[in-house]
Amino acid sequence: MERFSGLLDKHDWVIGTWSQFANPEVIDILGSSGFQFTIVDAEHGHFGMETAENLVRACDAAGLVPMVRVPANETHLITKALDLGAAAVVVPKIASAEEAQRAVRAARYGPQGTRGACPCIRAGGHLVGDWRAFAASENSPRIVALVETPEAIDAVRDIASVPGLLAILVGPFDLSVAMGLDGDTVHARVQAAIESVIEAAASTNLPLVMPLFQPDVEGCRQQIDRWRRRGVRVFTVGTDKLLLADHCRRYVAALR
């Protein structure tokens, strides 16, 4: 299984999406289309960890690096995501350094962390592999902190300074809603907040994951070019649902 960090070692910039359909065949299509990673969304996707495990299996088969967004910053959820084979775990609503530290500890085995240890898990080869080597490798950074509230923006430099984070992911849509801007992700206040996240991540050499929701290709390309000039190297484009919905809408409109 390729690590998220391996993508950054091999590529100038990388592109992924979000998986909200509970269907491995959609994962197949994403992999065949050239996406390099996807975030299996167990927060907003209507499925649990059993389905997430099968979607991660599909990612492995399709050549996609599988990340899993858990519903909350809870140790048992982070443990399950890693046990089923997630290359990284996206933890929502991180709003302080203490919350980021809690997530990092949940992703690590003792004595550094609080992750429960079991050798009979998918990620470890179900006891067929070398448990000690596996356990040592699992203590590498695995947590992507999702910052998506005004409180998180205020604390973003402290969050970015927490040792053991893999990356920071900014949540423009949630942030705009929390600011009372009703999903206006291009509002000046949201854009200023994003800039502060970029600066905080750069100050600690953390990769920043930038979600893009523009369904039109040209608009998305312009945003990628803009943020790449600011040093961003990791992007998610739409979601599987958004991409399908946009294509269907334009297709039907063209037929009429």
TISE-797971 format. One line per 2 residues: number of its first residue (from 1); their letters; for each residue x, y, z of N, C-alpha, C, O. Coordinates in steps of 0.2 Angstrom, whole numbers, padded with zeros to 4 digits. Example, Ala and Ser with C-alpha at 12.3 -4.5 7.8 and 13.67 -1.06 7.14 Angstrom:
! TISE-797971
1> AS> 0066,-0028,0039,0062,-0022,0039,0066,-0016,0039,0071,-0017,0042 ~ 0064,-0011,0035,0068,-0005,0036,0064,0000,0039,0067,0006,0040
***
This chain:
! TISE-797971
1> ME> 0004,-0006,0000,0000,0000,0000,0004,0006,0000,0009,0007,0004 ~ 0003,0011,-0005,0007,0017,-0005,0005,0022,0000,-0001,0022,0001
3> RF> 0009,0025,0003,0008,0030,0008,0006,0037,0005,0008,0038,-0001 ~ 0003,0041,0008,0001,0048,0006,0008,0052,0005,0009,0055,0000
5> SG> 0012,0051,0009,0019,0054,0009,0023,0052,0002,0027,0056,0000 ~ 0022,0046,0000,0025,0043,-0006,0023,0047,-0012,0027,0048,-0016
7> LL> 0016,0049,-0012,0014,0053,-0018,0018,0059,-0018,0020,0061,-0024 ~ 0019,0062,-0013,0022,0069,-0013,0030,0068,-0015,0033,0073,-0018
9> DK> 0032,0062,-0013,0040,0061,-0015,0040,0060,-0022,0046,0062,-0025 ~ 0035,0058,-0025,0036,0056,-0033,0033,0061,-0037,0034,0061,-0043
11> HD> 0029,0065,-0035,0025,0070,-0040,0026,0077,-0037,0026,0079,-0031 ~ 0026,0082,-0042,0026,0089,-0041,0020,0091,-0037,0020,0095,-0033
13> WV> 0014,0088,-0040,0008,0090,-0036,0003,0084,-0038,0004,0080,-0043 ~ -0002,0083,-0033,-0006,0077,-0034,-0013,0079,-0034,-0015,0085,-0031
15> IG> -0018,0075,-0036,-0025,0077,-0037,-0029,0071,-0035,-0028,0065,-0037 ~ -0034,0072,-0030,-0038,0067,-0028,-0045,0069,-0028,-0047,0075,-0031
17> TW> -0050,0066,-0025,-0057,0068,-0024,-0059,0065,-0017,-0056,0062,-0013 ~ -0066,0065,-0016,-0069,0062,-0011,-0074,0057,-0013,-0077,0058,-0018
19> SQ> -0074,0051,-0009,-0079,0046,-0011,-0084,0045,-0006,-0084,0044,0000 ~ -0091,0047,-0008,-0096,0047,-0004,-0101,0042,-0006,-0106,0040,-0003
21> FA> -0101,0039,-0012,-0105,0033,-0015,-0102,0027,-0011,-0096,0026,-0011 ~ -0106,0023,-0009,-0105,0017,-0005,-0104,0011,-0011,-0108,0006,-0010
23> NP> -0100,0012,-0015,-0099,0008,-0021,-0092,0007,-0024,-0089,0012,-0026 ~ -0089,0001,-0023,-0083,0000,-0026,-0082,0001,-0033,-0076,0003,-0035
25> EV> -0087,0000,-0037,-0086,0001,-0044,-0085,0009,-0046,-0081,0010,-0050 ~ -0087,0013,-0042,-0086,0020,-0042,-0078,0021,-0041,-0075,0025,-0044
27> ID> -0076,0018,-0036,-0068,0018,-0035,-0064,0016,-0041,-0059,0019,-0042 ~ -0067,0010,-0044,-0063,0008,-0050,-0063,0014,-0055,-0058,0014,-0058
29> IL> -0068,0017,-0056,-0069,0022,-0061,-0064,0028,-0059,-0060,0031,-0064 ~ -0064,0030,-0053,-0059,0035,-0051,-0052,0033,-0052,-0048,0037,-0055
31> GS> -0050,0027,-0051,-0043,0025,-0052,-0042,0025,-0059,-0036,0027,-0061 ~ -0046,0022,-0063,-0045,0022,-0070,-0045,0029,-0074,-0042,0030,-0079
33> SG> -0048,0034,-0070,-0048,0040,-0073,-0042,0044,-0072,-0041,0050,-0075 ~ -0037,0042,-0067,-0031,0045,-0066,-0030,0049,-0059,-0025,0052,-0058
35> FQ> -0036,0049,-0055,-0035,0051,-0048,-0030,0047,-0045,-0029,0041,-0046 ~ -0026,0051,-0040,-0021,0048,-0037,-0022,0046,-0030,-0019,0041,-0027
37> FT> -0027,0049,-0027,-0030,0047,-0020,-0037,0049,-0020,-0040,0053,-0024 ~ -0041,0046,-0015,-0047,0048,-0013,-0048,0048,-0006,-0045,0044,-0002
39> IV> -0053,0052,-0003,-0055,0052,0004,-0061,0048,0005,-0066,0051,0003 ~ -0061,0043,0007,-0067,0039,0009,-0071,0042,0015,-0068,0043,0020
41> DA> -0077,0045,0013,-0080,0050,0018,-0085,0046,0022,-0091,0045,0020 ~ -0083,0044,0028,-0087,0041,0033,-0090,0045,0037,-0094,0043,0042
43> EH> -0089,0052,0036,-0093,0057,0040,-0100,0059,0036,-0105,0059,0039 ~ -0099,0061,0030,-0105,0063,0026,-0108,0057,0021,-0113,0058,0019
45> GH> -0103,0052,0020,-0106,0047,0016,-0110,0042,0020,-0109,0042,0026 ~ -0116,0040,0018,-0121,0036,0022,-0118,0028,0022,-0122,0024,0020
47> FG> -0113,0027,0025,-0110,0021,0027,-0106,0021,0033,-0103,0026,0035 ~ -0105,0015,0035,-0101,0014,0041,-0094,0011,0039,-0092,0011,0034
49> ME> -0090,0009,0045,-0083,0007,0044,-0083,0000,0040,-0078,-0001,0036 ~ -0088,-0004,0040,-0088,-0010,0036,-0088,-0009,0029,-0084,-0012,0025
51> TA> -0092,-0004,0026,-0092,-0002,0019,-0085,0002,0018,-0082,0001,0012 ~ -0083,0006,0022,-0077,0009,0021,-0071,0005,0020,-0067,0006,0016
53> EN> -0071,-0001,0024,-0066,-0006,0023,-0066,-0009,0015,-0061,-0009,0012 ~ -0072,-0010,0013,-0072,-0013,0006,-0070,-0007,0001,-0067,-0009,-0004
55> LV> -0072,-0001,0002,-0070,0004,-0002,-0062,0005,-0002,-0059,0007,-0007 ~ -0059,0004,0004,-0052,0004,0004,-0049,-0001,0000,-0044,-0001,-0003
57> RA> -0052,-0007,0001,-0050,-0013,-0004,-0050,-0011,-0011,-0045,-0013,-0015 ~ -0055,-0008,-0013,-0056,-0006,-0020,-0051,-0001,-0022,-0048,-0001,-0027
59> CD> -0049,0004,-0017,-0043,0008,-0019,-0037,0005,-0020,-0033,0007,-0024 ~ -0035,0000,-0016,-0029,-0004,-0016,-0029,-0007,-0023,-0024,-0007,-0027
61> AA> -0035,-0010,-0025,-0035,-0013,-0032,-0035,-0008,-0038,-0032,-0010,-0043 ~ -0037,-0002,-0037,-0037,0003,-0042,-0031,0007,-0042,-0031,0011,-0047
63> GL> -0027,0006,-0038,-0021,0010,-0037,-0021,0017,-0034,-0018,0022,-0036 ~ -0027,0018,-0030,-0028,0024,-0027,-0025,0024,-0020,-0026,0019,-0016
65> VP> -0022,0029,-0017,-0020,0030,-0010,-0027,0031,-0006,-0030,0036,-0008 ~ -0029,0027,-0002,-0035,0027,0002,-0034,0031,0008,-0030,0029,0013
67> MV> -0038,0037,0009,-0038,0040,0015,-0045,0040,0018,-0050,0039,0013 ~ -0046,0040,0024,-0053,0039,0027,-0055,0045,0031,-0051,0047,0036
69> RV> -0060,0048,0030,-0063,0054,0035,-0067,0050,0040,-0072,0047,0038 ~ -0065,0051,0046,-0070,0048,0051,-0075,0053,0053,-0074,0059,0052
71> PA> -0080,0051,0057,-0085,0055,0058,-0084,0060,0064,-0087,0066,0065 ~ -0079,0058,0068,-0077,0062,0074,-0070,0061,0077,-0067,0056,0075
73> NE> -0067,0065,0081,-0061,0064,0084,-0061,0059,0090,-0060,0061,0095 ~ -0062,0053,0088,-0063,0048,0093,-0058,0042,0092,-0057,0040,0086
75> TH> -0055,0040,0097,-0049,0035,0097,-0052,0029,0093,-0048,0026,0089 ~ -0058,0026,0095,-0060,0020,0092,-0061,0021,0085,-0060,0016,0081
77> LI> -0063,0027,0082,-0065,0028,0075,-0058,0028,0071,-0057,0025,0066 ~ -0053,0032,0074,-0047,0032,0071,-0043,0025,0071,-0040,0024,0066
79> TK> -0044,0022,0076,-0041,0015,0076,-0044,0010,0071,-0040,0007,0067 ~ -0051,0011,0070,-0054,0006,0065,-0052,0008,0058,-0051,0004,0054
81> AL> -0051,0015,0057,-0049,0017,0050,-0042,0015,0048,-0041,0012,0043 ~ -0038,0015,0053,-0031,0013,0052,-0031,0005,0051,-0027,0002,0047
83> DL> -0034,0002,0056,-0034,-0006,0056,-0037,-0008,0049,-0035,-0014,0047 ~ -0042,-0005,0046,-0045,-0008,0040,-0040,-0006,0034,-0042,-0008,0028
85> GA> -0035,-0002,0035,-0030,-0001,0029,-0030,0006,0027,-0027,0007,0021 ~ -0033,0011,0030,-0032,0018,0028,-0025,0020,0028,-0021,0019,0033
87> AA> -0023,0023,0022,-0016,0026,0022,-0015,0032,0027,-0010,0034,0029 ~ -0021,0036,0028,-0021,0042,0032,-0028,0043,0034,-0033,0040,0031
89> VV> -0029,0046,0040,-0036,0047,0043,-0037,0055,0043,-0033,0059,0046 ~ -0042,0057,0040,-0044,0064,0040,-0049,0065,0046,-0054,0062,0047
91> VP> -0047,0069,0051,-0051,0070,0057,-0054,0077,0057,-0051,0082,0056 ~ -0061,0077,0057,-0064,0083,0056,-0064,0088,0063,-0063,0085,0068
93> KI> -0066,0094,0061,-0067,0099,0067,-0061,0099,0072,-0063,0100,0078 ~ -0055,0099,0069,-0050,0100,0074,-0049,0108,0075,-0049,0112,0070
95> AS> -0050,0110,0081,-0050,0117,0082,-0045,0120,0087,-0045,0125,0089 ~ -0041,0115,0090,-0035,0117,0094,-0030,0112,0094,-0030,0107,0091
97> AE> -0024,0114,0097,-0018,0110,0097,-0020,0104,0101,-0017,0098,0099 ~ -0023,0105,0106,-0025,0099,0111,-0029,0094,0107,-0028,0088,0108
99> EA> -0034,0096,0103,-0038,0091,0099,-0033,0088,0093,-0034,0082,0092 ~ -0029,0091,0091,-0024,0088,0086,-0020,0083,0089,-0018,0078,0086
101> QR> -0017,0085,0095,-0013,0080,0099,-0017,0074,0101,-0014,0068,0100 ~ -0023,0075,0102,-0027,0069,0104,-0028,0064,0098,-0027,0058,0099
103> AV> -0029,0067,0092,-0029,0063,0086,-0023,0059,0084,-0023,0054,0082 ~ -0017,0063,0085,-0011,0060,0084,-0010,0054,0089,-0007,0049,0086
105> RA> -0011,0055,0095,-0010,0049,0100,-0015,0043,0098,-0013,0038,0099 ~ -0021,0045,0095,-0025,0039,0094,-0023,0035,0088,-0025,0030,0087
107> AR> -0018,0038,0084,-0016,0035,0078,-0009,0031,0079,-0007,0027,0075 ~ -0007,0031,0085,0000,0028,0087,-0001,0023,0092,-0005,0024,0097
109> YG> 0003,0018,0092,0003,0012,0097,0007,0015,0103,0010,0020,0102 ~ 0005,0012,0109,0009,0013,0115,0016,0012,0114,0018,0007,0110
111> PQ> 0021,0015,0118,0019,0020,0123,0018,0027,0121,0016,0031,0124 ~ 0019,0028,0114,0018,0035,0111,0011,0037,0111,0009,0043,0111
113> GT> 0006,0032,0110,-0001,0034,0109,-0006,0029,0112,-0004,0025,0117 ~ -0012,0030,0110,-0018,0026,0113,-0021,0021,0109,-0026,0018,0110
115> RG> -0018,0020,0103,-0021,0015,0098,-0021,0008,0101,-0016,0006,0103 ~ -0027,0005,0100,-0027,-0002,0103,-0023,-0006,0098,-0024,-0006,0092
117> AC> -0019,-0011,0101,-0015,-0015,0096,-0018,-0022,0096,-0020,-0026,0100 ~ -0019,-0024,0089,-0021,-0031,0088,-0018,-0033,0081,-0018,-0030,0076
119> PC> -0015,-0039,0082,-0011,-0041,0075,-0016,-0044,0070,-0013,-0045,0064 ~ -0022,-0046,0072,-0026,-0049,0067,-0031,-0044,0064,-0037,-0044,0064
121> IR> -0027,-0039,0060,-0031,-0034,0057,-0029,-0034,0049,-0024,-0036,0048 ~ -0033,-0031,0045,-0032,-0031,0038,-0025,-0027,0037,-0021,-0030,0033
123> AG> -0024,-0021,0040,-0019,-0017,0038,-0012,-0021,0040,-0007,-0020,0037 ~ -0012,-0025,0045,-0006,-0029,0047,-0006,-0036,0044,-0001,-0040,0046
125> GH> -0010,-0037,0039,-0009,-0044,0035,-0013,-0050,0039,-0011,-0055,0038 ~ -0017,-0048,0044,-0021,-0053,0048,-0016,-0058,0051,-0017,-0064,0051
127> LV> -0010,-0056,0054,-0006,-0060,0057,-0001,-0064,0053,0003,-0068,0055 ~ -0002,-0063,0046,0002,-0067,0042,0009,-0063,0041,0014,-0066,0040
129> GD> 0009,-0056,0041,0015,-0052,0040,0019,-0052,0047,0017,-0055,0052 ~ 0024,-0048,0046,0028,-0046,0052,0025,-0041,0056,0025,-0035,0055
131> WR> 0022,-0043,0062,0019,-0038,0066,0023,-0033,0069,0021,-0027,0069 ~ 0029,-0034,0071,0034,-0029,0074,0036,-0024,0069,0036,-0018,0070
133> AF> 0037,-0026,0063,0039,-0021,0057,0033,-0017,0056,0033,-0011,0054 ~ 0027,-0020,0055,0021,-0016,0054,0020,-0011,0059,0018,-0005,0058
135> AA> 0020,-0013,0065,0018,-0009,0071,0023,-0003,0071,0021,0003,0072 ~ 0029,-0004,0069,0034,0002,0069,0033,0007,0064,0033,0013,0065
137> SE> 0031,0004,0058,0029,0008,0052,0023,0012,0053,0022,0018,0051 ~ 0018,0009,0057,0012,0013,0059,0012,0019,0063,0008,0023,0063
139> NS> 0018,0020,0066,0019,0026,0071,0021,0032,0067,0023,0037,0070 ~ 0022,0031,0060,0023,0037,0056,0017,0041,0056,0012,0039,0057
141> PR> 0018,0048,0054,0012,0052,0054,0007,0050,0049,0008,0048,0044 ~ 0000,0050,0052,-0005,0047,0048,-0011,0052,0049,-0016,0050,0045
143> IV> -0011,0057,0053,-0017,0061,0054,-0017,0067,0050,-0012,0071,0049 ~ -0022,0068,0046,-0024,0075,0042,-0029,0079,0046,-0034,0076,0047
145> AL> -0027,0084,0049,-0031,0088,0053,-0035,0093,0048,-0033,0097,0044 ~ -0042,0092,0049,-0047,0096,0045,-0049,0102,0049,-0052,0102,0054
147> VE> -0047,0108,0047,-0048,0114,0050,-0054,0118,0046,-0053,0119,0040 ~ -0060,0119,0049,-0066,0121,0046,-0070,0125,0050,-0076,0126,0048
149> TP> -0067,0129,0055,-0071,0133,0059,-0067,0139,0061,-0061,0139,0060 ~ -0070,0145,0062,-0067,0151,0064,-0062,0150,0070,-0057,0153,0070
151> EA> -0064,0145,0075,-0060,0144,0081,-0053,0140,0078,-0048,0142,0081 ~ -0054,0136,0073,-0048,0132,0071,-0044,0137,0067,-0037,0137,0068
153> ID> -0046,0142,0063,-0042,0147,0060,-0038,0151,0065,-0032,0153,0064 ~ -0041,0153,0071,-0038,0157,0076,-0032,0153,0079,-0027,0156,0081
155> AV> -0033,0146,0079,-0028,0142,0082,-0023,0138,0077,-0020,0134,0079 ~ -0024,0140,0071,-0021,0136,0066,-0013,0136,0066,-0010,0130,0065
157> RD> -0010,0141,0069,-0003,0140,0069,-0001,0135,0075,0004,0131,0074 ~ -0005,0135,0080,-0003,0130,0086,-0005,0123,0083,-0001,0119,0085
159> IA> -0010,0123,0079,-0012,0116,0077,-0007,0113,0072,-0005,0108,0073 ~ -0004,0118,0068,0001,0116,0063,0008,0114,0066,0012,0110,0063
161> SV> 0009,0116,0072,0015,0115,0076,0015,0108,0080,0020,0106,0083 ~ 0009,0105,0080,0008,0099,0084,0013,0093,0080,0012,0092,0074
163> PG> 0017,0090,0084,0022,0085,0081,0017,0079,0079,0013,0077,0083 ~ 0019,0076,0073,0016,0070,0071,0010,0070,0067,0007,0065,0064
165> LL> 0008,0077,0065,0003,0077,0060,0006,0076,0053,0012,0077,0051 ~ 0002,0073,0048,0004,0072,0042,0002,0077,0037,0006,0079,0033
167> AI> -0003,0081,0038,-0005,0086,0034,-0011,0090,0037,-0014,0088,0042 ~ -0012,0096,0034,-0018,0100,0036,-0023,0100,0030,-0020,0101,0024
169> LV> -0029,0100,0031,-0034,0100,0026,-0039,0106,0028,-0042,0106,0033 ~ -0040,0111,0023,-0044,0116,0025,-0051,0115,0022,-0052,0112,0017
171> GP> -0056,0117,0026,-0063,0115,0024,-0067,0122,0022,-0070,0124,0027 ~ -0066,0124,0016,-0069,0131,0014,-0077,0131,0015,-0079,0136,0017
173> FD> -0080,0126,0013,-0087,0126,0013,-0090,0126,0021,-0094,0130,0022 ~ -0088,0122,0025,-0089,0122,0032,-0088,0128,0035,-0091,0131,0039
175> LS> -0082,0131,0033,-0079,0137,0036,-0084,0143,0034,-0086,0147,0038 ~ -0086,0143,0028,-0091,0148,0026,-0097,0148,0030,-0100,0153,0031
177> VA> -0100,0142,0031,-0106,0141,0034,-0105,0143,0041,-0110,0147,0044 ~ -0100,0141,0045,-0098,0143,0052,-0098,0151,0052,-0099,0154,0058
179> MG> -0095,0154,0047,-0095,0161,0047,-0101,0165,0046,-0102,0171,0046 ~ -0107,0161,0044,-0113,0164,0042,-0113,0166,0035,-0117,0171,0033
181> LD> -0109,0163,0031,-0109,0166,0024,-0112,0161,0019,-0112,0161,0013 ~ -0115,0156,0022,-0120,0151,0018,-0117,0148,0012,-0120,0148,0007
183> GD> -0110,0145,0013,-0107,0142,0007,-0104,0146,0002,-0101,0143,-0003 ~ -0103,0152,0004,-0099,0157,-0001,-0092,0156,0000,-0089,0160,0004
185> TV> -0089,0151,-0003,-0082,0149,-0002,-0077,0154,-0005,-0071,0154,-0003 ~ -0079,0159,-0009,-0075,0164,-0012,-0075,0171,-0009,-0072,0175,-0011
187> HA> -0079,0171,-0003,-0080,0177,0000,-0073,0179,0003,-0069,0175,0005 ~ -0072,0186,0004,-0065,0188,0006,-0063,0186,0012,-0057,0184,0014
189> RV> -0068,0185,0017,-0066,0182,0024,-0064,0175,0023,-0059,0173,0027 ~ -0067,0171,0019,-0065,0164,0019,-0058,0164,0015,-0054,0160,0017
191> QA> -0057,0167,0010,-0051,0167,0007,-0045,0170,0011,-0040,0167,0011 ~ -0047,0175,0015,-0041,0177,0020,-0040,0171,0025,-0034,0170,0027
193> AI> -0045,0168,0027,-0044,0162,0032,-0040,0157,0029,-0035,0154,0032 ~ -0041,0155,0022,-0037,0150,0019,-0030,0152,0018,-0025,0148,0019
195> ES> -0029,0159,0017,-0022,0161,0017,-0018,0160,0023,-0012,0158,0023 ~ -0022,0161,0029,-0019,0160,0035,-0017,0153,0036,-0012,0151,0040
197> VI> -0021,0148,0034,-0020,0141,0034,-0013,0139,0030,-0009,0135,0032 ~ -0013,0142,0024,-0007,0141,0020,-0001,0143,0023,0004,0139,0023
199> EA> -0001,0149,0026,0005,0152,0030,0007,0147,0036,0013,0146,0037 ~ 0002,0145,0039,0003,0141,0045,0006,0134,0043,0011,0132,0046
201> AA> 0004,0131,0038,0006,0125,0036,0013,0126,0033,0018,0121,0034 ~ 0014,0131,0029,0021,0132,0027,0026,0133,0032,0032,0131,0031
203> ST> 0024,0136,0038,0029,0138,0043,0031,0132,0046,0037,0132,0050 ~ 0028,0126,0046,0030,0120,0049,0031,0114,0044,0032,0108,0046
205> NL> 0031,0116,0037,0033,0112,0032,0028,0106,0032,0030,0100,0030 ~ 0022,0107,0033,0016,0102,0033,0013,0103,0026,0012,0109,0024
207> PL> 0011,0098,0022,0008,0098,0016,0001,0101,0018,-0002,0099,0023 ~ -0002,0105,0013,-0009,0107,0014,-0013,0104,0009,-0011,0104,0003
209> VM> -0019,0101,0010,-0024,0098,0006,-0029,0104,0004,-0032,0106,0009 ~ -0030,0106,-0002,-0034,0111,-0004,-0040,0108,-0008,-0040,0105,-0013
211> PL> -0046,0108,-0005,-0052,0106,-0009,-0055,0111,-0014,-0055,0117,-0012 ~ -0056,0109,-0020,-0059,0113,-0025,-0066,0110,-0027,-0067,0104,-0028
213> FQ> -0071,0115,-0027,-0078,0113,-0028,-0080,0115,-0035,-0086,0114,-0037 ~ -0076,0119,-0039,-0079,0121,-0045,-0080,0116,-0050,-0075,0112,-0052
215> PD> -0086,0115,-0052,-0087,0109,-0057,-0084,0110,-0064,-0083,0105,-0067 ~ -0084,0116,-0066,-0081,0117,-0073,-0073,0116,-0073,-0070,0119,-0068
217> VE> -0071,0113,-0078,-0064,0112,-0078,-0059,0118,-0078,-0054,0118,-0075 ~ -0061,0123,-0082,-0057,0129,-0083,-0057,0133,-0076,-0051,0135,-0074
219> GC> -0062,0133,-0073,-0062,0136,-0066,-0058,0133,-0061,-0054,0136,-0057 ~ -0058,0126,-0062,-0054,0122,-0057,-0047,0123,-0059,-0043,0123,-0054
221> RQ> -0045,0123,-0065,-0038,0123,-0067,-0035,0130,-0065,-0030,0130,-0063 ~ -0039,0135,-0065,-0037,0142,-0063,-0036,0142,-0056,-0031,0145,-0053
223> QI> -0040,0139,-0052,-0039,0138,-0045,-0033,0134,-0043,-0029,0136,-0039 ~ -0032,0129,-0047,-0026,0125,-0045,-0019,0129,-0047,-0015,0129,-0043
225> DR> -0019,0132,-0052,-0014,0137,-0054,-0013,0142,-0049,-0007,0143,-0047 ~ -0018,0145,-0046,-0018,0150,-0041,-0014,0147,-0035,-0010,0150,-0032
227> WR> -0017,0142,-0033,-0014,0139,-0026,-0008,0136,-0027,-0004,0136,-0022 ~ -0006,0133,-0033,0001,0131,-0034,0006,0136,-0033,0011,0135,-0031
229> RR> 0004,0142,-0036,0009,0148,-0035,0010,0150,-0027,0015,0153,-0026 ~ 0005,0148,-0023,0006,0149,-0016,0009,0143,-0013,0009,0143,-0006
231> GV> 0011,0138,-0016,0015,0132,-0013,0011,0126,-0012,0013,0121,-0009 ~ 0004,0126,-0013,0000,0121,-0012,0001,0115,-0017,0002,0117,-0023
233> RV> 0002,0109,-0015,0004,0103,-0019,-0002,0098,-0020,-0001,0093,-0024 ~ -0007,0098,-0015,-0012,0093,-0015,-0019,0096,-0015,-0020,0100,-0012
235> FT> -0023,0093,-0020,-0029,0095,-0021,-0034,0090,-0021,-0033,0084,-0024 ~ -0040,0091,-0019,-0046,0087,-0020,-0051,0091,-0025,-0052,0097,-0024
237> VG> -0053,0087,-0030,-0058,0090,-0035,-0065,0087,-0034,-0066,0081,-0035 ~ -0069,0092,-0032,-0076,0090,-0031,-0077,0084,-0026,-0073,0083,-0022
239> TD> -0082,0080,-0028,-0083,0073,-0024,-0086,0069,-0030,-0088,0071,-0035 ~ -0086,0062,-0029,-0089,0058,-0034,-0096,0060,-0035,-0098,0060,-0041
241> KL> -0100,0062,-0030,-0107,0064,-0031,-0107,0070,-0035,-0111,0071,-0040 ~ -0103,0075,-0033,-0103,0082,-0037,-0101,0081,-0044,-0104,0084,-0049
243> LL> -0096,0077,-0046,-0094,0076,-0053,-0099,0072,-0057,-0101,0074,-0062 ~ -0103,0067,-0054,-0108,0064,-0058,-0114,0069,-0058,-0117,0069,-0064
245> AD> -0116,0072,-0053,-0122,0077,-0054,-0121,0082,-0059,-0125,0084,-0063 ~ -0115,0085,-0059,-0113,0090,-0064,-0113,0088,-0071,-0116,0091,-0075
247> HC> -0110,0082,-0072,-0110,0079,-0079,-0117,0078,-0081,-0119,0079,-0087 ~ -0122,0075,-0077,-0128,0073,-0079,-0132,0079,-0080,-0136,0080,-0085
249> RR> -0132,0085,-0076,-0135,0091,-0077,-0133,0094,-0084,-0138,0096,-0088 ~ -0127,0094,-0085,-0125,0097,-0092,-0127,0093,-0098,-0129,0095,-0103
251> YV> -0127,0086,-0097,-0128,0082,-0102,-0136,0082,-0104,-0137,0083,-0110 ~ -0140,0082,-0099,-0147,0083,-0100,-0149,0090,-0103,-0153,0090,-0108
253> AA> -0146,0095,-0100,-0147,0102,-0103,-0145,0102,-0110,-0148,0106,-0114 ~ -0139,0099,-0112,-0137,0099,-0119,-0142,0095,-0124,-0143,0097,-0129
255> LR> -0145,0090,-0121,-0150,0086,-0125,-0156,0090,-0127,-0159,0090,-0132 ~ -0158,0094,-0122,-0164,0098,-0123,-0163,0105,-0127,-0168,0108,-0128
***
